[in-house]
Amino acid sequence: MRKKVKNCVEIVQRDENVISKASRAPYFPLVMKSGRGAIVEDMDGNKYIDMFSSAAVLNTGHCHPKIIQAINEQIDKFIHFSTDYMYSEPQVQFAEMLTKITPGDFKKKVCFGLSGSDGNDGAIKLARSYTGRTKVISFIGAYHGSTYGAISLSAISLNMRRKIGPLLPEIYHMPYPDCYRCSFGKKREYCLMECLEYMKTAFQNYIPSEEVAAIIIEPIAGDIGFAIPPQKYMEELYRMCKEKGILFIVDEVQQGFGRTGKWFSIEHFGIVPDVIIMGKSIASGLPLSAIVAREEIVDALNMPAHLFTVQGNPVCAKSAIATIEVINEENLIEHSNVLGEYIKERFNFMKEKYELIGDVRGKGLSIGVELVKDRITKEKDTQAAIKICYRCWQKGVILIFLAENILRVQPPLVITREEVKAALNIIEETIQEYIDGKISDQALEIVKGW
Ligand SMILES: Cc1ncc(COP(=O)(O)O)c(C=O)c1O
């Protein structure tokens, strides 16, 4: 059990005094001091197994020696020099690597930025300027970030949109193909892809498809709750895009870079998108985003419609190059698949024992565990999610939840099987404690979540 909290609590109090509350969804007072691989130490010396990876930002884990070396070598030479006006070799090298690891054997180009959010904004700009159309389709429940364009694409939280309007016009949200929580009340066996029919109806009645520039989708929907669309849905969506001249754009900010057991989650569907947005893990924690798209799409955007003073910063680019090398050299994509299967097996085993677990889903090391009050009604058990995550933190496992009730299991891809086993043992023990009513209500005052 976690014992010392003094230093962490003191910093949290200072934080509350000076840092915007709009920038954090609080879970527990964890202030990090150091980290290695999948292990985190806080300011009071408590150690944790990290099942969160800083929201899927640390696929290569904490402080990988090769990443540190790449960063140090670059810092020793120079930290930044504008690529808005001049050129940078690390940026070019990383862009060349990206064009090779992304699906599609056509000519591609890259736009750099600093966050997944600006990547999403850039994708809207690319789509509009290439197609000459204005409308964009995204999905209910999606999170694409918090710049104006990204918020306009997102539809996950009213508070995110309140008081800041008007947002970007001409963005339309469709039901996501979430088969556990089907918007049309269907079961998988009886699915007639009503969600896609809904979009088709929209195209017939109020959204002229010849005015639609792009559909932007997360192929495996992170914050919606790790929903995985049916293969036939994705194929039909893609076919419809091609038929109507709509760009098929994927947001791989959270699921990309090996997280789901492929370089990019869209590869699970065998579909080659027109545009890919990436961020989070690509520079192992340094701020960097990238949009990779067909050359003609990138070239359609005028200068200076998408540039940032520190875009593709060389320290970030070197870290990103090392990130690709580490993922390749350490076989992390395969590791993600193998460990992901093990984790799902363990949670499915728990599901047989505990009615609380309604569904286990995901790919690679991107797994969601639905906690429900009732398996038939699927009523979300938010209290369970709060208490279990809080107690796990007290016992040395960093685990959070999303969509009110879904345990978000996304450890660094470098985590060992022993570490995973130890974390899962604690999680299972904690689920049992929750069921036995042994976790106090204290957590409910502290954990706010999304
Ligand atoms: C799918 C997805 N897209 C975009 C973003 C925004 O990325 P960032 O926070 O780097 O701006 C996130 C962040 O959580 C995300 O999960």
Ligand as a Chemical Component Dictionary entry (heavy atoms), coordinates in Angstrom:
data_LIG
# 
_chem_comp.id                   LIG 
_chem_comp.type                 NON-POLYMER 
_chem_comp.pdbx_formal_charge   0 
_chem_comp.three_letter_code    LIG 
# 
loop_
_chem_comp_atom.comp_id 
_chem_comp_atom.atom_id 
_chem_comp_atom.alt_atom_id 
_chem_comp_atom.type_symbol 
_chem_comp_atom.charge 
_chem_comp_atom.model_Cartn_x 
_chem_comp_atom.model_Cartn_y 
_chem_comp_atom.model_Cartn_z 
_chem_comp_atom.pdbx_ordinal 
LIG C1 C1 C 0 -7.051 10.425 -31.153 1  
LIG C2 C2 C 0 -6.438 11.691 -30.682 2  
LIG N1 N1 N 0 -6.282 12.702 -31.552 3  
LIG C3 C3 C 0 -5.729 13.871 -31.185 4  
LIG C4 C4 C 0 -5.330 14.077 -29.898 5  
LIG C5 C5 C 0 -4.750 15.408 -29.497 6  
LIG O1 O1 O 0 -3.382 15.303 -29.318 7  
LIG P1 P1 P 0 -2.613 16.417 -28.474 8  
LIG O2 O2 O 0 -3.070 16.307 -27.076 9  
LIG O3 O3 O 0 -1.167 16.066 -28.671 10 
LIG O4 O4 O 0 -2.914 17.733 -29.088 11 
LIG C6 C6 C 0 -5.475 13.052 -28.952 12 
LIG C7 C7 C 0 -5.056 13.264 -27.553 13 
LIG O5 O5 O 0 -5.455 12.631 -26.636 14 
LIG C8 C8 C 0 -6.040 11.834 -29.354 15 
LIG O6 O6 O 0 -6.222 10.819 -28.497 16 
# 
loop_
_chem_comp_bond.comp_id 
_chem_comp_bond.atom_id_1 
_chem_comp_bond.atom_id_2 
_chem_comp_bond.value_order 
_chem_comp_bond.pdbx_ordinal 
LIG C1 C2 SING 1  
LIG C2 N1 SING 2  
LIG C2 C8 DOUB 3  
LIG N1 C3 DOUB 4  
LIG C3 C4 SING 5  
LIG C4 C5 SING 6  
LIG C4 C6 DOUB 7  
LIG C5 O1 SING 8  
LIG O1 P1 SING 9  
LIG P1 O2 DOUB 10 
LIG P1 O3 SING 11 
LIG P1 O4 SING 12 
LIG C6 C7 SING 13 
LIG C6 C8 SING 14 
LIG C7 O5 DOUB 15 
LIG C8 O6 SING 16 
# 
